[in-house]
Every structure is written in C-alpha cells, then in structure tokens.
C-alpha cells in the first residue's frame, strides 16, 4: 500500500524529517510493518515538519519528470497538496504522544530499503536481543527455548495445531512443547534420532528421521502408536490432514522419490498408497478442500496430485529455477505458495495453474547469492503469508494482492547468524511465531486493522 507517492532519495531528506538517519526496520503504527526498535517520547510542538523545498528536491526523478509536464499552477497545487497530506500523516500519533523512527511516505521507501536495506547508513538497531524490546514495550513474548533443525535445508520444525493450546518444536533429539496456559515447557517425546521433519495436527504428533524412521504419538493418550523404518532415505517432510473425504492421513515426503500415504487411527498407522516421482520430494500439502495435493522437489518441477484418483500425478508445473523446500495452501484453496532455493516465493492460482500468478523476491536481490526461502505459511485469517530464509530474515506478505510486504532482520550482535528453524501462525492467526537457534518469538497481528481495511496495513506488534 503506497502513501504519499514520494520516495526520498538522500539521507539529507531523511535527516530533515527525522533528525537522524532512520532505522529501516522500525515501523509506524498506521503504516505497513512491524513495531521493532525503541519508542521515544516527542513533545507535540517538537514534532518535525516536512520542508517543502527539501521534499521536492529529493523526490523520485520519475516523479520530477511527471511534475515538469504540468503547468506551474497545477504543479504547485499538486506538490503542496501531497506535502500537506504527508505532514498530516506524520502528525498522526498515538494518544500518549509516542512516536516511531519511520518514514511518512509509506511502502515505497520501505520497498526501496528492502532492495538495499543499508541505503540510509550502516547502523541498525539489533532487533533480535528482544529482551530490550520486551522490557521497553511489553509487546513481544519470548519463549527462552533454543530450537534446532537437523537438516540444513529443512526448516519446518515449529508447529501450532488448531486443537491444542501448545506450540511444538524440536531440540536435538527431543520434541518439546510450550503451554500458553501454564507458561511451562515440557518434553513431549525423546527420540533415538534428531528429527528432520515434524508435523502436529488432529491430535497426533509425527516425526521423521534421516534414515527413514517414522514415529507417531497420540497426544491424547500419550501412546506411541508407531515407530518403524518405512523404507527409503531421508524423511524430508510430513503432513497430517483429514481434508480428503474426512480420512485422517499422514503424508511422508522421502528422498527416495516417493510420497507415502498412511491411514491413521487412534491406535494404528497403515500404509495405503505410494506415489513415485522422478526426483526426491521435499514437502507436500493437501488443499483444505481435499482436491489437490501439491508436492515440491529437488528439481524446479512442482507436481499436482489428485487424491481422488489414487494420488495420480495430474500436472507438472514449471516455475522456479532451482529446488523447492516448502509449500502452503491459502485457506480458500485457490492459491498455493512455493518457497525456492533461488530466493523467490512463487504463487500459483489453482484456477489457472498454467502460469505463475506471482513471484515474490526475497529482500537480498541486490546480492550475488540469493537467499533461499526455507518456509512459507499462509495464515487462516487476515490474508497473510509468512516466508523465512535459513537465517536472520523473514517477511510477511499481504496475500490480498501479493505486492506489499515487510522484511525483518534478526541481528545477533555477534559474528554468528540467527538460525531460523521454523515459523507458524496461531490457529486464529492473531499471532506469528518464529523459532530460532536462541528462542521462540511471538508477534501479534493488529487484527482490527486487517478486518477494517480491505487493503489495509499489515500491523504486527
């Protein structure tokens, strides 16, 4: 969403507006983004005013060219009108007088800084070390539990099932949970292996290993109902769903170029079908209407599989130029997102799947090496899409249009990266969770804003 339509081109303009170079990862409550960084109290009379001359001198060259085509009177009215709008926007503050170091021009500037996040100077506020943000703003919940992922490319090790009030994650050879009611962490399952894949849903927990072991636990009875080597190689991905005809199933994506479908009951797990592919399968997801299973692989091929025809491969889609590691369906079953090694998130519309509907590049498109996208997740409410890379960065996309987003950087304060091991939405989509090598972080969606405005802001607190 674009506000104002002007893009400042120099640090001088930013300094004229803010008094100091802004941090590109802080956000304004009304604008599109996140509330990271410090709050600072500014007296009303000291709040900055845009300088018209500075504003006009630094506008986008394309906008300058458009302005020059207007006659002097029209140009003056247009410039002053836009300047007035931006001043009014800048003056809109919280009732308590708090202000944030952000730009008043909206998404254009943020999008520019995503292409070059250090274009306004090398200094950034370490927005990891969220202890500071927690103490100062009381906005973030941190679960002080380090998490791990066994495979360097498989990063879907955080799960928040609909029917539970716990969030599940992996740490070495343990599966642990955090109970939001009691605010306590417990070890749910101790394994003989460090899991490469994790799925929790419909009252069951499943893990897979690098040597094809599959373990399934009934969360209600706490019984381990299955533990066996199912053949093949690495269990890359797991998916639990009852969307197809109400049949509760576990889908297992394996490096042996297969997807295995297991029928699941309260006390048993039974293999019912195996679909063969010509390439190692990394992840799969069944649409909410139960009509289509999407599988992503080590190639650039994306496969559409029909559950109603004994999981026959119906179509092979060409999109990414590299391997794919994550896939997620929108709640209306119209769109699915694929996270790729090439640093892009590809969106398909199932109603017209012959071509890619949208391509979303990750923030580091100015670097020589792309940032692989390891995890994509649609929210069930509020039309949001999470995508995260291997370390340090994640983005939230407005899935109403797929053309607006916010990218956020976890800064470690040291030489090592912050490894992201998973990400998920709460069942009501009110909260977003990211698990890292240090802890689990929760951010809260401004659901009122998302419900109130059809193309409104993505506000996370």
C-alpha positions, 0 to 999 in steps of 0.5 A: 500500500503506497502513501504519499507517492514520494520516495526520498532519495538522500539521507539529507531528506531523511535527516530533515524529517527525522533528525537522524538517519532512520532505522529501516526496520522500525515501523509506524503504527498506521503504516505497513510493518512491524513495531521493532526498535525503541519508542521515544517520547516527542513533545507535540510542538517538537514534532518535525515538519516536512520542508517543502523545498527539501521534499521536492528536491529529493523526490523520485526523478520519475516523479520530477519528470511527471511534475515538469509536464504540468503547468506551474499552477497545477504543479504547485497545487499538486506538490503542496497538496501531497506535502500537506497530506504527508505532514498530516500523516506524520502528525498522526500519533498515538494518544500518549504522544509516542512516536516511531523512527519511520518514514511518512511516505509509506511502502515505497521507501520501505520497498526501496530499503528492502532492495538495499536495506543499508541505503540510509547508513550502516547502523541498525538497531539489533532487533533480535536481543528482544529482551530490550524490546520486551522490557521497553514495550511489553509487546513481544513474548519470548519463549527462552527455548533454543530450537534446532533443525537437523537438516540444513535445508529443512526448516519446518520444525515449529508447529501450532495445531488448531486443537491444542493450546501448545506450540511444538518444536524440536531440540536435538533429539527431543520434541518439546512443547510450550503451554500458553496456559501454564507458561511451562515447557515440557518434553513431549517425546525423546527420540533415538534420532534428531528429527528432520521433519515434524508435523502436529495436527488432529491430535497426533504428533509425527516425526521423521528421521534421516534414515527413514524412521517414522514415529507417531504419538497420540497426544491424547493418550500419550501412546506411541502408536508407531515407530518403524523404518518405512523404507527409503532415505531421508524423511524430508517432510510430513503432513497430517490432514483429514481434508480428503473425504474426512480420512485422517492421513499422514503424508511422508515426503522421502528422498527416495522419490516417493510420497507415502500415504498412511491411514491413521487411527487412534491406535494404528498407522497403515500404509495405503498408497505410494506415489513415485516421482522422478526426483526426491520430494521435499514437502507436500500439502493437501488443499483444505478442500481435499482436491489437490495435493501439491508436492515440491522437489529437488528439481524446479518441477512442482507436481499436482496430485489428485487424491481422488484418483489414487494420488495420480500425478495430474500436472507438472508445473514449471516455475522456479529455477532451482529446488523447492523446500516448502509449500502452503495452501491459502485457506480458500484453496485457490492459491498455493505458495512455493518457497525456492532455493533461488530466493523467490516465493512463487504463487500459483492460482489453482484456477489457472495453474498454467502460469505463475500468478506471482513471484515474490523476491526475497529482500537480498536481490541486490546480492550475488547469492540469493537467499533461499526461502526455507518456509512459507505459511499462509495464515487462516485469517487476515490474508497473510503469508509468512516466508523465512530464509535459513537465517536472520530474515523473514517477511510477511506478505499481504496475500490480498494482492501479493505486492506489499510486504515487510522484511525483518532482520534478526541481528545477533550482535555477534559474528554468528547468524540467527538460525531460523528453524521454523515459523507458524501462525496461531490457529486464529492467526492473531499471532506469528511465531518464529523459532530460532537457534536462541528462542521462540518469538511471538508477534501479534497481528493488529487484527482490527486493522486487517478486518477494517481495511480491505487493503489495509496495513499489515500491523504486527506488534 
